[in-house]
Amino acid sequence: MGEVITWTGAVSASWNQPGNWQTEEGKARVPTETDVIVIPAGTPNAPALGEALTVATLTVETGATLDLATYDLTVTGTLTVNGSMLARKAETIELCGDVTFAANAFACARSTIVLTGADDKTADFGGNVLWDIRFARDGTTTTVTGGFTAAELAFEAGAKVSFAQDAACVATTMGI
């Protein structure tokens, strides 16, 4: 795991601007694929992706926003969205670790969420409305603890998914 790096938004909304980030040691640099990324509330500019991105761990704190800006996002570790995440078109969000969304935290547009990865994971979608959610066949189990509503829901053959008793899930179209 890399360093903890925090969004400051001091320069602009550009994810790739070093002056918008600060490490715990006070250095300005763009996060790497191994860093633990924190996006706090109250910054002058909210971050917007400028290209497809892979990150290790990502936390969007209450009151903060992350704009995917039409680019795909892969999170290899934990994703926690207590603020908001905004999709604009048909972004793919690949999630390999535990996932937690607060209620009304994701504006989904026509995006696809793919749950995959090498370890068992827990997914709490916080009752959010999703466009397309897919559970990959990867030999692990995904436990859904918070419900969701989705236009499309798909399970790859062999996908292992467990739904908690209180996880209300509604899908318009379902495929296996």
HELIX and SHEET records of a PDB file:
HELIX    1   1 PRO A   18  ASN A   20  5                                   3    
SHEET    1   A 9 TRP A  21  THR A  23  0                                        
SHEET    2   A 9 VAL A   4  TRP A   7 -1                                        
SHEET    3   A 9 VAL A  36  ILE A  39  1                                        
SHEET    4   A 9 THR A  57  VAL A  60  1                                        
SHEET    5   A 9 LEU A  79  VAL A  81  1                                        
SHEET    6   A 9 VAL A  99  PHE A 101  1                                        
SHEET    7   A 9 LYS A 121  ASP A 124  1                                        
SHEET    8   A 9 THR A 141  GLY A 146  1                                        
SHEET    9   A 9 LYS A 160  PHE A 163  1                                        
SHEET    1   B 7 LEU A  53  VAL A  55  0                                        
SHEET    2   B 7 LEU A  73  VAL A  75  1                                        
SHEET    3   B 7 THR A  92  LEU A  95  1                                        
SHEET    4   B 7 THR A 112  LEU A 115  1                                        
SHEET    5   B 7 VAL A 129  PHE A 135  1                                        
SHEET    6   B 7 PHE A 148  PHE A 155  1                                        
SHEET    7   B 7 CYS A 169  GLY A 175  1                                        
SHEET    1   C 3 THR A  65  ASP A  67  0                                        
SHEET    2   C 3 SER A  84  LEU A  86  1                                        
SHEET    3   C 3 PHE A 106  ALA A 107  1                                        
END                                                                             
